[in-house]
Amino acid sequence: MADFINADVKIDKFNEIIDIAKRTASDLKPAMAAIGNLVAKSVKQNFREGGRPVRWPSSKKVL
């Protein structure tokens, strides 16, 4: 006896999902922009607080 697989595929929906996956996987700009913004925000906060989690030692250099 042969085994059969029956599947109903809505090809339009399938193609839509594949297109979304292709765009998402090939265009990393949105993800990289979000990561860049997070890093920039963290660096700015670090400077505002003078170091995290421990404050930086005072500079001995005279400006």
Order of alpha helices (4+ residues) and beta strands (2+ residues): alpha-alpha
